[in-house]
Amino acid sequence: MKEKGSIQASFDIFHYQEDFQSYELDDGKIYWALQPSNEDDHEVRDLIQKAEQLHKDLAVFEPKAKAAIAEELIDYKNDFWPEYDEDDEDLDWDAVDAGEYAVSKEAFAASISLLHIDIRTDEIYLEYDDGEMFGGHRIHAHFDFDYNFIKADV
């Protein structure tokens, strides 16, 4: 492989970060990283191609990704991170049981914001701001290269 430095993608330039052994790009909104498992030129070019394709597909892929994440985490959100104060003496527990405080999948998906994309040799990793639904924790989501959902966690 050539000396590590910068790699031009169709949409911007990735710069090698020795500390993380990855090529990284901060486009001002989303932080991108390419995570090669070795220094093979072919593998790095393959990751660049996958990043370029994802960049082209992002406007269509991201709403689907957010919906898949919401589907996966909505029960966890509503069961363990409620939108009410359990210590509130005036809390209407019948309303709680009726689901009146539950966050919908649509509201969940609308609340999260994409912060970070890692293109790895075996998957796409996305990191989201939780929209304060999980106390400021990040949401971690994994997809294959056909954009199929694998898993998500907090």
Phi, psi and chi 1 to 4 in degrees:
 res  aa     phi    psi   chi1   chi2   chi3   chi4
   1 MET       -  148.0 -178.1  171.8 -171.3      -
   2 LYS   -65.4  167.9  -63.9  177.6 -174.6  172.3
   3 GLU   -55.0  135.7 -179.1  179.4  -36.2      -
   4 LYS   -70.7  140.5  -64.8  174.9 -171.7  162.3
   5 GLY  -171.1  -99.4      -      -      -      -
   6 SER  -122.4  149.0  -60.2      -      -      -
   7 ILE  -129.3  127.8  -63.6  177.3      -      -
   8 GLN   -83.7  123.7  179.2   69.8   51.6      -
   9 ALA  -103.9  170.6      -      -      -      -
  10 SER   -65.3  -22.3   61.2      -      -      -
  11 PHE  -111.0  -11.9   60.9   95.6      -      -
  12 ASP   178.9 -174.4 -145.9  -34.7      -      -
  13 ILE  -112.4  128.7  -61.0  172.7      -      -
  14 PHE   -93.6  137.3  -74.4   82.5      -      -
  15 HIS  -113.4  136.4  -58.8  -77.7      -      -
  16 TYR   -71.8  133.4 -170.6   73.7      -      -
  17 GLN  -115.3  104.4  -60.7  -63.9  -39.3      -
  18 GLU   -56.9  -41.3 -173.2   69.4   40.9      -
  19 ASP   -58.4  -34.1  -68.2  -15.3      -      -
  20 PHE  -107.0   -3.6  -57.9  107.1      -      -
  21 GLN    49.6   49.3  -62.0 -178.0  -14.5      -
  22 SER  -146.3  162.2   63.7      -      -      -
  23 TYR   -98.6  129.2  -67.7   88.0      -      -
  24 GLU  -130.7  155.0  -59.0 -175.9    5.8      -
  25 LEU  -149.5  130.1  160.8   66.5      -      -
  26 ASP  -114.8  106.1 -174.5   -7.3      -      -
  27 ASP   -88.5   10.1   73.0    2.0      -      -
  28 GLY    97.2  -26.4      -      -      -      -
  29 LYS  -117.4  -45.7 -177.2 -179.6  177.1 -153.0
  30 ILE  -123.7  136.5  -60.4  170.6      -      -
  31 TYR   -93.6  122.5 -168.8   84.2      -      -
  32 TRP  -106.7  146.3  -69.1   73.6      -      -
  33 ALA  -143.9  142.2      -      -      -      -
  34 LEU  -109.3  125.5  -53.1  175.9      -      -
  35 GLN  -115.5   79.6  -59.1  -83.9  -23.0      -
  36 PRO   -69.9  147.7   24.3  -30.1      -      -
  37 SER   -85.7  -14.9   61.5      -      -      -
  38 ASN  -150.7 -174.8   60.0   52.4      -      -
  39 GLU   -98.4   20.1  -62.0 -179.4   17.6      -
  40 ASP   -69.0  127.0  177.1   49.2      -      -
  41 ASP   -54.7  -41.8  -82.6  -19.3      -      -
  42 HIS   -61.6  -43.4 -179.1  -91.0      -      -
  43 GLU   -64.3  -42.8 -175.9  175.9  -67.2      -
  44 VAL   -64.5  -43.3  173.4      -      -      -
  45 ARG   -61.4  -39.0  -80.5 -167.7  -56.7  -91.3
  46 ASP   -63.2  -42.0 -174.5   48.5      -      -
  47 LEU   -65.4  -39.2  -67.3  177.2      -      -
  48 ILE   -60.9  -45.8  -74.1  -75.6      -      -
  49 GLN   -61.2  -40.4  -71.3  173.3  -13.6      -
  50 LYS   -66.5  -39.6  -70.7  174.6  178.4  171.5
  51 ALA   -64.6  -42.9      -      -      -      -
  52 GLU   -61.6  -42.7  -70.3  171.9  -23.7      -
  53 GLN   -65.4  -44.2 -171.0   61.4   51.7      -
  54 LEU   -63.0  -40.3  179.9   56.6      -      -
  55 HIS   -58.6  -42.4 -172.6  -95.8      -      -
  56 LYS   -65.4  -37.2  -71.4  178.7 -166.8  172.7
  57 ASP   -90.5   -4.5  -62.6  -20.2      -      -
  58 LEU   -58.5  -40.2 -162.1   56.0      -      -
  59 ALA   -62.8  -30.1      -      -      -      -
  60 VAL   -89.8  -40.4  173.0      -      -      -
  61 PHE   -69.1  -43.2  167.6   64.2      -      -
  62 GLU   -62.1  -43.2 -157.2 -149.0  -11.0      -
  63 PRO   -60.2  -36.4  -22.7   32.4      -      -
  64 LYS   -68.4  -38.2  -67.6  176.9 -176.9  178.0
  65 ALA   -63.5  -45.4      -      -      -      -
  66 LYS   -62.5  -38.9  -70.3  169.7   78.0  168.5
  67 ALA   -64.9  -41.4      -      -      -      -
  68 ALA   -65.6  -40.2      -      -      -      -
  69 ILE   -64.8  -44.6  -66.1  164.6      -      -
  70 ALA   -60.2  -44.1      -      -      -      -
  71 GLU   -58.1  -42.1  178.3   73.4   31.7      -
  72 GLU   -70.9  -39.6  177.6   76.6    5.3      -
  73 LEU  -106.4   -2.6  -64.2  177.6      -      -
  74 ILE   -62.4  -41.6 -166.6   68.2      -      -
  75 ASP   -66.4  -41.3  -71.2  -22.1      -      -
  76 TYR   -59.9  -44.4  178.2   65.1      -      -
  77 LYS   -58.8  -53.7  160.3   61.9 -177.9  148.1
  78 ASN   -71.5  -29.6  -72.5  -34.6      -      -
  79 ASP   -82.8  -37.1  -67.9  -13.5      -      -
  80 PHE  -116.9  -12.0  -63.3  103.6      -      -
  81 TRP  -130.3   63.8  -66.6   84.5      -      -
  82 PRO   -67.3  159.7   25.9  -33.2      -      -
  83 GLU   -93.2   22.6  -66.5  -67.5  -45.5      -
  84 TYR  -137.8  163.5   53.0   85.7      -      -
  85 ASP   -96.3  111.3  180.0    0.5      -      -
  86 GLU   -63.3  -20.0  -67.2  177.6  -20.9      -
  87 ASP   -90.2   -0.8  -64.2  -34.5      -      -
  88 ASP   -69.7  116.5  180.0   -3.8      -      -
  89 GLU   -65.0  -23.6  -67.0  178.1   11.6      -
  90 ASP   -96.9    7.5  -62.2  -38.0      -      -
  91 LEU   -63.5  132.8 -179.3   62.7      -      -
  92 ASP   -86.2   97.2  180.0   -3.6      -      -
  93 TRP   -67.4  -25.6  -76.2  100.3      -      -
  94 ASP   -65.0  -38.7  -69.8  -28.4      -      -
  95 ALA   -67.0  -37.9      -      -      -      -
  96 VAL   -61.3  -51.1  169.9      -      -      -
  97 ASP   -61.5  -29.8  -68.2  -20.1      -      -
  98 ALA   -79.9   -5.0      -      -      -      -
  99 GLY    84.9   13.8      -      -      -      -
 100 GLU   -67.5  -21.0  -68.1  178.8   24.5      -
 101 TYR   -98.9   -2.4  -68.6   93.6      -      -
 102 ALA   -69.9  141.7      -      -      -      -
 103 VAL   -84.7  134.3  172.9      -      -      -
 104 SER   -78.5  161.8   69.7      -      -      -
 105 LYS   -60.8  -38.7  -68.8  175.7 -168.7  172.2
 106 GLU   -65.7  -43.4  -64.7   77.6   17.1      -
 107 ALA   -66.5  -37.3      -      -      -      -
 108 PHE   -60.2  -53.0 -175.6  110.1      -      -
 109 ALA   -60.5  -37.5      -      -      -      -
 110 ALA   -71.0  -23.3      -      -      -      -
 111 SER   -82.4  -24.9  -64.8      -      -      -
 112 ILE   -90.3  149.6   63.4  176.5      -      -
 113 SER  -130.3  131.0  -58.0      -      -      -
 114 LEU   -69.1  127.8 -178.5   60.6      -      -
 115 LEU  -113.8  -36.6  -60.6  173.0      -      -
 116 HIS  -145.1  136.6 -170.7  108.2      -      -
 117 ILE  -125.4  123.3  -61.8  172.7      -      -
 118 ASP  -110.4  124.4  -87.8    2.9      -      -
 119 ILE   -97.8  110.5  -52.9  -64.6      -      -
 120 ARG  -105.1  169.7  -59.7  174.2  176.8  171.4
 121 THR   -66.6  -24.2   56.6      -      -      -
 122 ASP  -119.6   -2.3   59.3  -15.1      -      -
 123 GLU  -168.7  171.9   69.4  176.3    0.4      -
 124 ILE  -108.6  126.0  -60.9  167.8      -      -
 125 TYR  -110.4  130.3  163.3   81.9      -      -
 126 LEU  -120.2  139.9  -55.0  177.6      -      -
 127 GLU  -120.6  130.7 -173.7  172.7  -48.7      -
 128 TYR  -119.0  146.3  -77.1   83.9      -      -
 129 ASP   -71.6  138.0  178.0  -77.7      -      -
 130 ASP   -83.5   -0.3   74.2  -21.8      -      -
 131 GLY    62.7   25.7      -      -      -      -
 132 GLU    65.8   17.7  -68.0  -58.9  -42.7      -
 133 MET   -77.9  -21.5  -70.4 -171.1  -61.0      -
 134 PHE  -124.9   38.2  -62.0  103.2      -      -
 135 GLY    65.6   27.9      -      -      -      -
 136 GLY    88.7    5.4      -      -      -      -
 137 HIS   -74.4  157.7  -65.2  -78.5      -      -
 138 ARG   -88.5  150.9  -62.3  -70.6  171.5   90.2
 139 ILE  -102.1  130.9  -63.6  171.4      -      -
 140 HIS  -112.0  123.8  -49.7  -84.0      -      -
 141 ALA  -128.5  146.1      -      -      -      -
 142 HIS  -127.8  135.2  -55.1  -99.6      -      -
 143 PHE  -135.3  154.0  -67.4   82.2      -      -
 144 ASP   -85.4 -179.2   66.8   21.9      -      -
 145 PHE   -78.4   -4.3  -68.3  114.5      -      -
 146 ASP   -96.5    9.6  -68.0  -37.3      -      -
 147 TYR    69.6   24.2  -52.4  144.6      -      -
 148 ASN   -83.2  135.6  -64.5  -51.3      -      -
 149 PHE   -65.2  134.8  176.4   76.2      -      -
 150 ILE  -106.9  -58.1  -61.5  171.1      -      -
 151 LYS  -165.6  165.4   67.3  177.7 -178.1  173.1
 152 ALA  -146.3  148.3      -      -      -      -
 153 ASP  -152.6  172.9   54.9   50.9      -      -
 154 VAL  -109.9      -  178.5      -      -      -
